[in-house]
């Protein structure tokens, strides 16, 4: 069984890799005729974020299982870190979905 530190390290690496690889996109309000974004690319980014979220859920479950044997003060900290990362993915998916809708509306 992996340690808390190993689980959190893997989650943080995955989180950093995803957000490092996602380039800044203009906000939905900034789309104009001169901005051309590929909705397929945005869908792929959303799919990647969803994949990362699934991996986080599995890590969270692993933490919950191993937390029974861990010191009581470690679990809440790890749980919060995973929840915070999950929220960032959810926010990114929401933002990307809004941008994709704006692209379709401007097309």
N, C-alpha and C positions, 0 to 999 in steps of 0.2 A: 504494500500500500504506500502511495506517495505521501510525502509530508505536506503540511500546510504550506511551507515555503515553496516547495516544488509546484504545487497547484497554482498558487498566486503568481509565481514567476512565469509559468506558462500562460496564464490568463493575461498578465501584463504585456508579455511579448506579443501575443496575438492582437491585443488591443492596440498597442503601439504600431505594429506592422500595418493594421487596417487603416488607422487614421493617418499614418505617414504616407500611405499609398494613395489615399483619396485626395485628389487635388481640390483646391478651393473652387467651388462653383459659384457663379453669381446667384444672388437671391432671386426668388421668383419675380420680384418687382423689377429687377434689373434686366430681365430678358428683353431683347429688342430684335428687330429684323436683322441686325448685324451679328447677333450671337446665334451660332448654330451649334447645338449640342445633340449628340446622338442618344436618343431615348433608350436604345439597346444597351449602351454603355452604362446609363444610369440604372437600368434594370439589373445589369450584372453587378453593379456596386451594391444595390439593395440586396441582391441574392447573397453576395459575400457577407454583408452585415448580418443577414439572417443566419448564415452558416456559422459565423463567429458567435452569435447569440446562442445557437444550439450547443456549441462547444462549451460556452460559459455555463449553460444550464447543467450540462453533464458534470462540469467541474464543481458547480455548486452542490450538486447531489453527492459527489464524492466528498466534498468538504463536510456536508451534513453527516455522512456516514462515519467519516474519520473523526469528526468533532466529539463524538461520544467518548472517544478515548483520549482526546486532547485536553489541555488545560482550559478551563472555562473562559479565561480572558482572551484567548486566541480566536475562538470561533466568531464572536461578534465583529471583531475587526475585519476578519477575512470575508465574512458575509457582507459587510458594508462595502468593501472594496469591489466585490463581484457585483453587487446591486448598483453601485455607481457606474461601473463599466457598462452594465446592461442598459442603464438609462441613457448613456451616451450613444450607444448603438441605436436605441429606439428613437432618440432625437435626430440622429443622422438619417435614419430611414424615413422619418416624417418629413424632414427637410428635402430629401431627394425626391420623395413622392410628390411634394408640392411643386418642385422644380419641373418634374416630368409632366405634371398636369398643366403647368404654365406653358411648357413647350407645345403640348398638344393643342392648347387653346390659341396659341400664337401661330400655329401652322396653317 
